[in-house]
Amino acid sequence: MTETTPPKRRPTIRDVAAHARVSTASASLVLRKAPGVSDETRQRVEQAMVELGYRPMASARGMRGKTFTLGVLVSDIQNPFFGMLLDGVATAVDGTGYEPLVGPAGLTRDTQSRMLEAMRDRQMDGLVLIAPHLREEDLDEVARQIPTVAVGRHGPAELFDTVAGDDARGSQLIVDHFVELGHRRITYVTHSGPDPDDERRPEQVRERGYVEAMRAHGLEEFIDVVPAEWSLEGGRRAGAVLRSRDEPPTAVHAGADIAAFGLMTELWTEPGRRPALVGYDNTPTAALPTVGLSSVDQSGFEMGRRAAELLLERLDGRTDAQHVVTTPELVVRASSRPERD
């Protein structure tokens, strides 16, 4: 019979103190970066931590007031834009002593509420909520208990910070671009989530920008909003609806890159009938030569970085709400086709 080696016991702060030949109280002061410790003692304790492979337990740190963890709620981990946001968050917190922990929360209020409860149960010091589907009163309740920043939700808010792109302007850029290419039948694919009347969500703001731009160009009769989900499957379903029409649009504002990829699989099956297509988010996949998707760049990395910076400011004591809006830019690629192409 093969003998198994019992798992090695995790070293404690008492082990560190004994190894460094100092008191447990002194070792604890070094761990908390507190004043009143000599340089010699600090160096001995830090060296002992390295030699023993000591890492403080988050639960023990939480009992002292902080866990040094930041919860990042993500509604859809398959959306590549959210990966850009997470990169920005990770960059901002690097070297601060805080660790971001990602929670995939799904697209419903129930699943997101459960994830938020799990984060609160684990005593997260702060929260970054990416595209939350929570009601205003629910967000306020969370923010009263934990410093919170909502990404993708437009302000103002009194109890939490927000970071969003200028979504109305982004839609205007798309419509203007299509009109310059000669298009009139321009469709907008919106996200049909659980908050159809929440005017602060990005899909609602982008829809208003689309409608206003169509009217500005005298194209009221061609306003066409198709509900779907901003997902690969949602884009496919929206594409199937548009392809079944007797007179499909000649140009489509996809609402999000992830939906545009699904639209491509349905609408680009016949080379002679491919509509012009523009996404939103400018994800790395959109820039691939084989994809060539025109898209609105709303600085996803910068949005994530700024959200984390706002949260760190709140953890340092700021209480007034801040609302950051990034300026979008249209990146034109091969999917932008003239009306007669």
Residue pairs with C-beta under 8 A, 6 or more apart in sequence:
10 55
10 57
11 52
11 53
11 54
12 54
13 24
13 27
13 28
13 31
13 54
13 56
14 24
14 27
15 52
15 54
16 27
16 45
16 48
16 49
16 52
16 54
17 23
17 24
17 26
17 27
17 45
17 48
19 48
19 51
19 52
20 27
20 41
20 44
20 45
20 47
20 48
21 44
22 41
22 44
22 45
26 37
26 41
26 45
27 45
27 48
29 36
29 37
30 37
30 41
30 42
30 45
30 46
31 45
31 56
32 64
48 54
58 67
58 68
58 69
59 67
61 67
61 68
62 123
66 125
67 122
67 123
67 124
67 125
68 97
68 98
68 99
68 125
69 98
69 99
69 100
69 101
69 122
69 123
69 124
69 125
70 89
70 93
70 98
70 99
70 100
70 101
70 124
70 125
70 126
70 127
70 128
70 308
70 311
71 100
71 101
71 103
71 116
71 119
71 122
71 124
71 126
71 127
71 128
72 86
72 89
72 100
72 101
72 102
72 103
72 127
72 128
72 130
73 103
73 105
73 112
73 115
73 116
73 119
73 127
73 128
73 129
73 130
73 132
74 82
74 86
74 102
74 103
74 104
74 105
74 130
74 131
75 82
75 105
75 106
75 107
75 112
75 130
75 131
75 132
75 133
76 82
76 106
76 107
76 131
76 230
76 231
76 258
77 102
77 104
78 231
78 232
78 258
79 230
79 231
79 256
79 258
80 257
80 258
80 281
80 283
80 284
80 285
81 256
81 257
81 258
81 281
81 283
81 300
82 130
82 131
84 281
84 283
84 284
84 300
84 301
84 304
85 130
85 151
85 300
85 301
85 303
85 304
85 307
86 100
86 102
86 304
87 301
87 304
88 300
88 301
88 302
88 303
88 304
88 305
88 306
88 307
88 308
89 100
89 128
89 304
89 305
89 307
89 308
90 100
91 301
91 304
91 305
91 308
92 304
92 305
92 306
92 307
92 308
92 309
92 312
93 99
93 100
93 308
93 312
96 312
98 125
98 126
98 312
98 315
100 128
100 308
101 119
101 124
103 115
103 118
103 119
104 115
105 111
105 112
105 114
105 115
105 116
106 112
106 115
107 133
107 193
107 194
107 229
108 133
108 194
109 133
109 134
109 135
109 138
109 194
112 132
112 133
112 134
113 134
113 138
116 127
116 129
116 134
116 142
119 127
120 142
120 145
120 146
124 146
125 146
125 147
125 315
126 146
126 147
126 148
126 149
126 311
126 312
126 314
126 315
127 142
127 146
127 147
127 148
127 149
127 311
128 148
128 149
128 151
128 304
128 307
128 308
128 311
129 139
129 142
129 148
129 149
129 150
129 151
129 153
130 151
130 152
131 151
131 152
131 153
131 202
132 139
132 150
132 152
132 153
133 193
133 194
133 195
134 142
135 195
135 198
136 157
136 200
139 148
139 150
139 153
139 157
139 159
139 160
140 157
140 158
140 159
140 160
142 148
142 160
143 157
143 159
143 160
144 159
147 160
147 311
147 314
147 315
148 159
148 160
148 161
148 311
148 314
149 160
149 161
149 162
149 163
149 307
149 308
149 310
149 311
149 314
150 157
150 160
150 161
150 162
150 163
151 162
151 163
151 164
151 303
151 304
151 307
152 163
152 164
152 201
152 202
153 162
153 164
153 200
153 201
153 202
154 162
154 164
154 167
154 200
154 201
154 202
154 205
154 323
154 325
155 162
155 164
155 200
155 321
155 323
156 162
156 321
156 323
157 321
157 323
158 321
159 321
160 321
161 307
161 310
161 311
161 314
161 321
161 322
161 323
161 324
162 321
162 322
162 323
162 324
163 303
163 306
163 307
163 310
163 323
163 324
163 326
164 202
164 205
164 303
164 324
164 325
164 326
165 202
165 296
165 298
165 299
165 303
165 325
165 326
165 327
165 328
166 298
166 325
166 326
166 327
166 328
167 202
167 205
167 206
167 209
167 298
167 328
168 205
168 206
168 208
168 209
168 212
169 209
169 327
169 328
170 206
170 209
170 280
170 296
170 298
170 328
170 330
171 188
171 206
171 207
171 208
171 209
171 210
171 213
171 253
172 209
172 210
172 212
172 213
173 296
173 328
173 329
173 330
174 210
174 213
174 253
174 278
174 280
174 296
174 330
175 186
175 209
175 210
175 213
175 214
175 217
175 253
176 213
176 217
177 278
177 294
177 330
177 332
177 336
178 186
178 251
178 253
178 276
178 278
179 186
179 217
179 219
181 251
181 276
181 336
181 337
181 338
181 339
182 338
182 339
182 340
183 250
183 251
183 276
183 339
184 219
184 222
184 250
184 339
185 222
185 224
185 247
185 248
185 249
185 250
185 251
186 214
186 219
186 222
186 224
186 249
186 250
186 251
186 252
186 253
187 224
187 225
187 226
187 242
187 249
187 251
187 252
187 253
188 206
188 207
188 210
188 224
188 225
188 226
188 252
188 253
188 255
189 226
189 228
189 235
189 238
189 252
189 253
189 254
189 255
189 259
189 263
190 203
190 206
190 207
190 225
190 226
190 227
190 228
190 255
191 201
191 202
191 203
191 227
191 228
191 229
191 230
191 234
191 255
191 256
191 259
192 227
192 228
192 229
193 201
193 203
193 229
195 201
198 204
199 205
203 230
203 255
206 253
206 255
206 280
207 225
210 223
210 225
210 253
211 223
211 225
214 220
214 222
214 223
215 223
224 249
226 238
226 241
226 242
228 234
228 235
228 237
228 238
228 255
228 259
229 237
229 259
230 255
230 256
230 258
230 259
231 258
231 259
231 262
232 258
232 259
232 261
232 262
233 262
234 259
234 262
235 254
235 258
235 259
235 260
235 261
235 262
235 263
235 264
235 265
235 266
236 262
236 263
236 265
236 266
237 262
238 259
238 262
238 263
238 266
239 262
239 263
239 264
239 265
239 266
239 267
240 266
242 248
242 249
242 252
242 263
242 266
242 267
242 275
243 266
243 267
243 269
248 267
248 273
248 275
249 275
250 275
250 276
250 339
251 275
251 276
251 277
251 278
251 337
251 339
252 260
252 263
252 267
252 275
252 276
252 277
252 278
253 278
253 280
254 260
254 263
254 277
254 278
254 279
254 280
255 279
255 280
256 279
256 280
256 281
257 279
257 280
257 281
257 282
257 283
257 285
257 286
257 293
257 295
258 281
258 283
259 279
260 277
260 278
260 279
260 280
260 286
260 293
260 295
260 335
261 279
261 285
261 291
261 293
263 277
264 277
264 291
264 293
264 335
267 274
267 275
267 277
268 274
268 277
274 337
275 337
276 335
276 336
276 337
276 338
276 339
276 341
277 293
277 294
277 335
277 336
278 293
278 294
278 295
278 296
278 330
278 335
278 336
279 286
279 293
279 294
279 295
279 296
279 335
280 295
280 296
280 298
281 295
281 296
281 297
281 298
281 300
282 295
282 296
282 297
282 298
282 300
282 331
283 295
283 300
285 291
285 293
286 292
286 293
286 294
286 295
286 331
286 333
287 293
287 331
287 333
292 333
292 334
292 335
293 333
293 335
294 330
294 331
294 332
294 333
294 334
294 335
294 336
295 330
295 331
295 333
296 328
296 329
296 330
296 331
297 328
297 329
297 330
297 331
298 326
298 328
299 326
299 327
302 326
303 324
303 326
306 324
306 326
307 324
310 322
310 324
313 322
